Amino acid sequence: MATSGKGLEGVIAAETALSDIDGKQGRLWYVGYDIHDLAPNATFEEVIYLLQNLELPNASQLDDIKEQLAKEREPNDFVMGLMPQLAKNCAPMSMLRTAVSASSAKDPDGWNTSEEGNYRKAIRLCAVFPTLVAYYDRIRNDEQVVPPDQGLSLAANFLWMLQGDKADDESARILDMCLTLHADHTMNASTFAARVCAATLSDIHSATTAAIAALKGPLHGGANEQVMKMIKEIKEPSRARDYITKRLESKQKVMGFGHRVYKTEDPRATHLRRMAKQLAEKTSDGNNFEISQEIEKAVMDAKGLYPNVDFYAASVYGYLQIPTDLFTPVFACSRVSGWTAHVREQYADNRLIRPDHGYVGPEPRKWTPLSER
Ligand SMILES: CC(C)(COP(=O)(O)OP(=O)(O)OC[C@H]1O[C@@H](n2cnc3c(N)ncnc32)[C@H](O)[C@@H]1OP(=O)(O)O)[C@@H](O)C(=O)NCCC(=O)NCCS
């Protein structure tokens, strides 16, 4: 029987029209559009439409999806009833996992699993994620929640609900670009988890919940939070090289570096580095950016590893005054657009995902009665 490398490296687990990567050239496309074209030009709403419909929207289609996304931002009563307990007892990604699972209870489409029903559920999930994260943060800080403003983009509205101040256009646009950059990434761990769940014909909320659970881990979406912790520990640029050397000598990984597929610069990191620099200049607070640059040089010199999407995202979110433990939930607010598109793609041409195994246990043996053990 054919065997695969550990971690399914190189295995084609599913066919997808949603995104593609060239790991050697450092290229990424969503439905054929280069990320270097999408990041500066597209809004996140256009990207959601693209992933859900496989085409860019025209002006009236864009207006429609913006309106649908703006109308569906409020969590349902059941989730709102749970939120104070979740805010008090759960870490942010655990809250999100539970709140999204609970959101299914009162979804207006109920058990409607038609293509149209699942499309509406996908849009609702994309719309509600930022509100769950912002409400959670305000409730845990004993602050009044700030209801969504239907006139704002998804990115600007998130900052509004989180901070209670209207973000300036530059900050809102930077977050919007971050959301575009994180929206989809082929068969990453959380997307694969979502597809495995969907392939059993479980519902789209369950598949999205499985994806959140997978994103939570520090080897996947949780890396951005660890990056900011590292920057805070380093404190100043001159200490970065020594810190990295010690970390690598003790065989610890440096979060935000390395990638299963990219063997050169992750194209998303190029944009995030530029945005981190832009915000460092705008805020006249270059420290985090300079520390990041020193870390990048030290890791390249020692291991030849490039930063991945999580590395400069940490500085960008920090400059946008997003609390560190919300970095991974912000990643989820973007990736939900990809997850739900993959789930719908899986349903459209489904077969149960059930790989084989390599058995490494003992040879078959005889049962030993308890008295003889
Ligand atoms: C992303 C990641 C999980 C990919 O893992 P992978 O494809 O299984 O690669 P491996 O962990 O097998 O790494 C291959 C080699 O590079 C090294 N390496 C990879 N990433 C590293 C990192 N961030 N820091 C230090 N060394 C690293 C490994 O130690 C290994 O070296 P070795 O061959 O001498 O043992 C891995 O690079 C990692 O853990 N990075 C840090 C977490 C992170 O930033 N995750 C977000 C991903 S977008």
PDBQT file of the ligand as one rigid body, heavy atoms in Angstrom, charges set to zero:
ROOT
HETATM    1  C1  LIG A 401       4.422  25.996  10.060  1.00  0.00    +0.000 C 
HETATM    2  C2  LIG A 401       5.078  24.718  10.551  1.00  0.00    +0.000 C 
HETATM    3  C3  LIG A 401       4.124  24.012  11.532  1.00  0.00    +0.000 C 
HETATM    4  C4  LIG A 401       5.358  23.824   9.338  1.00  0.00    +0.000 C 
HETATM    5  O1  LIG A 401       5.746  22.629   9.857  1.00  0.00    +0.000 OA
HETATM    6  P1  LIG A 401       6.373  21.440   8.999  1.00  0.00    +0.000 P 
HETATM    7  O2  LIG A 401       6.100  21.604   7.566  1.00  0.00    +0.000 OA
HETATM    8  O3  LIG A 401       5.919  20.200   9.670  1.00  0.00    +0.000 OA
HETATM    9  O4  LIG A 401       7.916  21.686   9.162  1.00  0.00    +0.000 OA
HETATM   10  P2  LIG A 401       8.808  21.103  10.304  1.00  0.00    +0.000 P 
HETATM   11  O5  LIG A 401       8.248  21.480  11.635  1.00  0.00    +0.000 OA
HETATM   12  O6  LIG A 401       9.027  19.643  10.046  1.00  0.00    +0.000 OA
HETATM   13  O7  LIG A 401      10.155  21.894  10.032  1.00  0.00    +0.000 OA
HETATM   14  C5  LIG A 401      11.193  21.497   9.128  1.00  0.00    +0.000 C 
HETATM   15  C6  LIG A 401      12.523  21.956   9.723  1.00  0.00    +0.000 C 
HETATM   16  O8  LIG A 401      12.523  23.377   9.891  1.00  0.00    +0.000 OA
HETATM   17  C7  LIG A 401      12.607  23.706  11.273  1.00  0.00    +0.000 C 
HETATM   18  N1  LIG A 401      11.627  24.749  11.540  1.00  0.00    +0.000 N 
HETATM   19  C8  LIG A 401      10.434  24.918  10.928  1.00  0.00    +0.000 A 
HETATM   20  N2  LIG A 401       9.800  25.977  11.417  1.00  0.00    +0.000 NA
HETATM   21  C9  LIG A 401      10.597  26.479  12.373  1.00  0.00    +0.000 A 
HETATM   22  C10 LIG A 401      10.476  27.560  13.246  1.00  0.00    +0.000 A 
HETATM   23  N3  LIG A 401       9.389  28.344  13.219  1.00  0.00    +0.000 N 
HETATM   24  N4  LIG A 401      11.481  27.808  14.108  1.00  0.00    +0.000 NA
HETATM   25  C11 LIG A 401      12.576  27.029  14.126  1.00  0.00    +0.000 A 
HETATM   26  N5  LIG A 401      12.758  25.983  13.319  1.00  0.00    +0.000 NA
HETATM   27  C12 LIG A 401      11.763  25.698  12.457  1.00  0.00    +0.000 A 
HETATM   28  C13 LIG A 401      12.233  22.448  12.030  1.00  0.00    +0.000 C 
HETATM   29  O9  LIG A 401      12.786  22.407  13.314  1.00  0.00    +0.000 OA
HETATM   30  C14 LIG A 401      12.785  21.396  11.115  1.00  0.00    +0.000 C 
HETATM   31  O10 LIG A 401      14.162  21.362  11.274  1.00  0.00    +0.000 OA
HETATM   32  P3  LIG A 401      14.961  19.988  11.342  1.00  0.00    +0.000 P 
HETATM   33  O11 LIG A 401      14.748  19.388   9.978  1.00  0.00    +0.000 OA
HETATM   34  O12 LIG A 401      16.359  20.399  11.637  1.00  0.00    +0.000 OA
HETATM   35  O13 LIG A 401      14.312  19.191  12.417  1.00  0.00    +0.000 OA
HETATM   36  C15 LIG A 401       6.423  25.025  11.250  1.00  0.00    +0.000 C 
HETATM   37  O14 LIG A 401       7.248  25.756  10.380  1.00  0.00    +0.000 OA
HETATM   38  C16 LIG A 401       6.218  25.756  12.564  1.00  0.00    +0.000 C 
HETATM   39  O15 LIG A 401       5.989  25.109  13.599  1.00  0.00    +0.000 OA
HETATM   40  N6  LIG A 401       6.299  27.106  12.549  1.00  0.00    +0.000 N 
HETATM   41  C17 LIG A 401       6.033  27.895  13.738  1.00  0.00    +0.000 C 
HETATM   42  C18 LIG A 401       4.532  28.034  13.973  1.00  0.00    +0.000 C 
HETATM   43  C19 LIG A 401       3.885  28.960  12.984  1.00  0.00    +0.000 C 
HETATM   44  O16 LIG A 401       4.381  30.050  12.717  1.00  0.00    +0.000 OA
HETATM   45  N7  LIG A 401       2.740  28.538  12.468  1.00  0.00    +0.000 N 
HETATM   46  C20 LIG A 401       1.954  29.344  11.539  1.00  0.00    +0.000 C 
HETATM   47  C21 LIG A 401       1.973  28.730  10.172  1.00  0.00    +0.000 C 
HETATM   48  S1  LIG A 401       1.261  29.795   8.956  1.00  0.00    +0.000 SA
ENDROOT
TORSDOF 0
